[in-house]
Amino acid sequence: MTHPEHPVTPSTGELALEDRASLRRVAGLSTELTDVTEVEYRQLRLERVVLVGVWTDGSSADADASLTELAALAETAGSEVLEGLIQRRDKPDPSTYIGSGKAQELREIVLATGADTVICDGELSPAQLNSLEKVVKVKVIDRTALILDIFAQHATSREGKAQVSLAQMEYMLPRLRGWGESMSRQAGGRAGGAGGGVGTRGPGETKIETDRRRIRERMAKLRREIRDMKKIRDTQRSRRLSSDAASVAIVGYTNAGKSSLLNALTGAGVLVENALFATLEPTTRRGEFDDGRPFVLTDTVGFVRHLPTQLVEAFRSTLEEVVDADLLVHVVDGSDDHPLAQINAVRQVVNDVVAEYDIAPPPELLVVNKIDAATDLGLATLRRALPDAVFVSAHTGDGLDRLRARMAEMIPPTDATVDVTIPYDRGDLVARVHAEGRVDATEHTADGTRIKARVPMALAASLNEFATF
């Protein structure tokens, strides 16, 4: 009888991938209650969905690409996409987003397909959501709510979960009015009626007011928790910034291959999944340039067109990694149909974050990833459009040496290695070397103190005359 081989222990990333797969929604298990509070009613249970977009400007290809991305987002949230519609208009209808005629058409499609949710490709006002829901008679959500739902599913750390909850509540609060017919009822069975007893007469508190108050209380608590967690993150980051290692932040569109690149450059075992927003918590790993200089590489949250403002606000502490970086490695999916639009969307978010701190954005190195999956024509177009970009494949390893070399070039050394013999009458210089540099070896000779150390460039220049040959 042969003994089976010992099973290989899966990495943390593989375990996270297994957990993620096991938590997919199962279609057909929705259990809607007949009398629920507003907050419960708005919990997303996306199963069979119809997508709707309004094409106001740009080409029809742009409109199609936006709806295709919405379909990818919906599938990431665990939905089955049944149909997609695009309405050509100068601007979205202020009442129903797509107009009353198109809304009736949408109702017929919902009936024909058996859809239980309509997802609109934009951020709808509370009135638009309410009006469209009344016509199509199924739940209607917008792109913002969908992205928030994906973040809620994928957040794993305590800070990530708190940030997503805060973003969802900020989005939900102005949208409570008018949603659900039970919202106008008062809490307390006989409030306002005769004979209710002491303290029960008067208008009472409606369910919508109760929900609003509870949400505000919860938001205040979450903000306090996030503030406390931010202090810990700031301490960790300041420790990294005070070290010799250069700080590099990987930014890019969602699913551009940022985590794969982090793994390829540092040998880290970070979760990699072909899904939107697989990374929500920043992951930091150490690496070394070819000249031996250390660097710290941080994988950040992926961006997307029209990233909800609530998320940018909630994930501010995560996005601060971008502000402190010595270099931004901007990863682009070379196999995507619209890579240049993705670059613009990422730069917009980075500029918004950096603008808040009133500093210049860090230098940017464009990296076109997934060249093994891209077409020759697509790569040729990108090489012309992005002459300074580095073309790599994190999957095959092609181009990674060139990328490391370019990163090292763009982060000039801030210190230098010196081997000097300082005369005994220059004790001030010896003290500076110990205070500002990192001393590796010290030896007392007849001519003075011989020191081997890494020191800042300015101090290295002052020590040139004492170099030991």
N, C-alpha and C positions, 0 to 999 in steps of 0.2 A: 504494500500500500504506500503510495507516494504522499508525502506531506505537502500541503499547500505552502506556497511561499508566504513569508511574513507580509502582511499588508503594509503598504507605505502610508505613513501618517500624513493626512492631507494638511496643506498649509491653511493658515487663517483665511486667506482669500478664497480657497476652494470651499471651506466650510460656509463662509458667508454666501457664496454662490449657491450652494445646496439649500441653505435657509431661504434665500431669495426665491428660488424656484418652487420650494414647497409652500410658499405663502401666496402664490398666485390666486386670484379670485376664481371661484368655480361658478360658471354661468348657471342661472336658474335657481339659485338658492336665496334670492332676495326675499326678505320677510317684512314687507311694509306694514306698519301698524296703522290703525284707523285714527287713533288719537295720540299724537306725539307732539312734543314741544318742538319749536322752530329749529333748535340746534340739532336735535335728533333727526328731524325731517331732512335737514340739509346734509347729513352725512352721505358722502357719495357712494352709491352702489352701482357702478358702471358695469353694464353687462353687454347689451346689444345696442349699439349706438349708430345714429345718423349724423354726419358732419355737415355743417353749413358754413360757407364763407361768403364775404362780400368783397367783390373785386372793385376797388375804387380807383387805383392807379397802377402804373407799371404794365408789363406785358401779361398775356394770358399764361405764359410759361411761369411767371413769378407767382401768379395766383394759384396755379396748379401745384407749384412747389410748396407753397404755404399750407395748402390743404393736405398734401402728402406728409408734410412734417406733423400736422395735427393728427393724422392717422397713426403715425409712429408714436406720438405721445399717448394717444388713446390706447394703443396696443400695449405700451409700457405700463399703463395703469391697469391692464388686465381686461380690456374690453374687446369685443368682437365688432369690427367696423362693417356695417352692412351697406352703406350708401354714402356718397359725398356729393353735395350740391354747391355750385357757386352762382351767386346772384350779381349781375353787373349793375352797379349803381354809382352815381357821383359821390354819394356819401351814405353811410348806414341810415336806415329809417329810424327817426327818433322814437317811434312808438314800438315797432316790433322787430327792429334791426334789419329785416329783409323785406318789409312791406307786406300789406295785408293779403294781396293775391298770392305771393310766394309762400306766405305762412300757411294758407289753405292747401296749397300744393304739398307743402311739407307735412301737413297733417295726413294727407292721403298716402304719402310715402311711408310715414310712421305706421299707419294701419296696415299697409301692404306688406311691410317687412317684419312687423311684430317688434319694432324697436321699443326700448323702454326709456331711452335718454336721447336728447338732442344736444350736440356740442357745437357751439358757435366759435368761429375762428377770430376772436377779438375780445375785448373787455366790454361787457354789456352793463348798462346802468340797471339799478334795481327795477325801474319801471319797464325797461325793455324785456328783462327776464320774466317779469310777471305777466306782461301782455302776451308774449310769445307762448308762455306756458298755458295760458287760457285758451289759445287757439289750437295748439298741437296736443294738449291734454296729456303730456308726459313731462317728466322732469327735464328742464333746460339748464345747462351750465355753460360757462364760457371758458375760453382758453386759460385764463388766470386760475380759475378753480381747478381745472384739470392738472395744471403744473403743480399747484399746491398739494393736490391729492397724491401725485407721484412722489413728491418730496416727503410727504407724510408716511408713505409706504416704505421708502428707502432709508429714512433716518435711523441710525442705530445708536449713536452716542447720546448721552443725556443732554448735552448742549444742543446737538442737532435736532432732537425731538422737541426741545423747548423752543428753539428758533422757529421750527415749522408750525407748532401750535400757535405761537404768537402771530405769525403771518396769516394763518387761516382765520384767526379771530378778528384781526384787523380788516381782513377782506369781508368777513361775515357781518360785522357790526352794522354798517350802513345798509345792508341788504335784508335786514330782518323785517322791515315794514312791508306789510301787504303779502307776505309769503305764507301760505297755509291759511285756511279759512277759520281755524280755531284760535287765531292769534288775538281776537278782540275779547275773548271770554275772560272773566275775572277769576283770580285765584280765590279759593274759599267758596264753598257751595252756596252760601246764602248772604254773601257780602252785599251790603246795600239794602237788603230786604228787611221788613219789620220782624221783630222777634228773634233776631240773630244773636242777641246777647251783647254784653259789653265788649267793645273793641272790634265788632264785626260789621258795624254800620259804616256807611260812606262808600266812596268809589272803589276802594280796594286797589290791588295791584294787578294789572292784566298780565297774561302769560308773556306777552312780548316785552313788557317792562321787567318782569322777573328774569327773562333770558338776557336782556341787555345788561342788567345789574350784575348777573352772574358772570357774564363774559368780561365785563370791565374789571371785576374783582380778580378773575383768573389772569387777565392780561397784566394787571399791576403786579401780581405774584410772579408771573413768568419773567417780566422785565427785571425784577429784583434778582431772580435766580440767574438770568443771563448775565447781569452785571457782575455777580459774584464769580461766575465761571469765566468771565472775560478777564478778571484779575489774574486768575491762574494761567490763562493763555498768554496774557501780557508778560507775566513773569518768565514763562518758558521761552517766549519770543525774545525778550530782552537778553536772556542768557545766551540764546543762539547768536544774537546780533553782536554781543560783546566777545564772542569767540573769534578765532582767526578765520573760520570758514566763511566763504562767500555765500550769500543767500540767493538762490535761484527759485523763482515761482513758475510753475507750469500753468498756463492759462489756455483757454480754447473753447470751441463750441462743444456742446455735449456730444459724446460718442466720437470725438475726433481721435481718440487713442492716447489720451494723456497718461492714464494709469499704466498702459502697456509700455509707454516710453519711460516712465519712472522706473518700472521693473527692469527694463533693458539697460538703463544707465547705471542703476545702483544695485541690481540683483535683489530688489525687494520682492516680497510675496504679496503684493496688494491685489485686492479683488479686481478682476478684469471681466467685464461682461459686455456683449454686444447689445447694449440697451441704453436708452437715454437716462441720464442722471444716475449712473451706477455709483458714482463717487459723490458723497455729500459732506463727509468730514475731511478736512485737509490732512494729508498724510505726509510726514516729513522723514526723509531718509538721507544718510550721508553718502558722499561719493568722493572720488579723487580725480583731479586732472592728471594728465600725463606727466606734468612736472612735479607731481607729489602734493600740490596744494589741495587742501580739502575744500569741499563745497557742500552746502545743504540744499536739497531739492525738495520743494513742497508741491504736492499735487492739490489743485484747488477745485472747487465746484465748477461744473461745466456751465457755460452760458447758452442762451437760446434767444432767438429774436423775440422782442417784446417780453423780456424777463419781467415778471410782475414786480412792481415797486415794493410791495410788501415783503417779497423775498430778499431783495437787495438790502432793505432796511434790517430785516431780521438776521441776515447772514453777514452783517457788517463786520463783526469780529473775525469771521472767516476770511472775508475779502481783504482785510487789513494786511494779510500776508503779501498781497500784491503791492501795497504801498511801501512796505519795508524792503522789498527785494532789490538786490543789486542788478538783477537781470530778469526780464520776462521772457520765457521760452513760450512763444505763441504757436500752439500746435493746430494745424489745419488738416482736415480730412481730404487727401488728394483724390479719393475715389468718389467724393460727393459731386452732385450735379451743379451745385451753386457754391463753390468754395469761397469766392470773393465776397458774396453776401454774408457768409458766416464770419469772415475776417472783420467786416464792418460792424457786425452786431457785437462781437467781442470787444472791439476797440471802443465802441460806444459805452459799454458797461465799465470798462477799465477807466476811461476818461471821467465818467460820472463819479466813480469811487475816489480817484486821485484828486479831483476838483475839490472835494470836501476837505481835503487836508492842505490845500493851497500849496502843493509842491509839483515839480515837474515829474511826469511819468518816468519810470525806470526805462533804460534802453531795452529795445525789443528785438528778439531774434525769431524770425519766422521759420517754422519747421513744417514742411509738407510731409505728412505721415501717410502710411498705407499705399506707398507707391507700387507695392506688389499687387494691389487690387485695382489700381487706376489704369485707364486706357492710355495708349501712347499719345493719342491726340490731346487728351485732357492734360497730360503731364507737359507736353510741348507748349500748350496754351499757358499753363501756370508758370513755366520757366521764363516765358516772355513777360508775363504780368508781374512776376515776383523774382527779379534777377538776383536779389540778395538772400533769398531763402535757401535753406539746406533741405535736401530731399532725402528722406529716410524711410525705412520700414522697420518699425519696432518688432514686427512679427519675424522677419528673416534676419534682422541685424544689419541690413544693407545701409550704409551711410552713417552709422553711429559713430565711427572714428572721426569722420569729418565734423559731425555735430559737436563732439567733445572738444575738438581743436578750436572750432569757432567760439564755443562757450568760453574757453580759456582766453582767447584773444579779446573777447568783449568784456572780460572781467580782469583788468590789469592787476598785477600783484600789488598789494598794499604794503608788503614788507619784503625784506631781503635777508638772505643768510650771510652773516659776516664771520670772518675769522680774523680777529685783530689783537694786537699787543698794545695795550694802553699804558703809557708811562705812569709811574707811581704818583707823580705830582698832578695827574689829571683824574683825581678821584671823583670829580663831578661827572665825568663821562661814564665812569664805571657805574655810578649810582643811577644815571639815566638809562643805561642798558638794562639794569636790573628792574627799574621801575616801568619802562615802556616796552621792553622786549621779552622774549622767552629764552632764557639762558640754557644752553645744552651742556656746556662744559666750561670749567674755569681752572686755570693753572698759573701759579706764581713763578715767574722766570727772573733772570738777572736784569732784563730790560724793562719789565713791567708785568701787568696782569694780562695773560692771554685768555681771551673769551671767544667761544663759539656760540652764536646766538642768532635768533630771527628777530629783527628789529624793524620799526617803520622806515619807509624809504628816506624820509628827511634825515633821520638819525644816521642811517647807513651812509648817506652822503657826507655827513660830518666826520664819520669814522674812517673814510677812505685813506687818509694819510697814515693811518696806523695799521693798515692791512698787513697780515703775516703772509710771507711768500714761501 
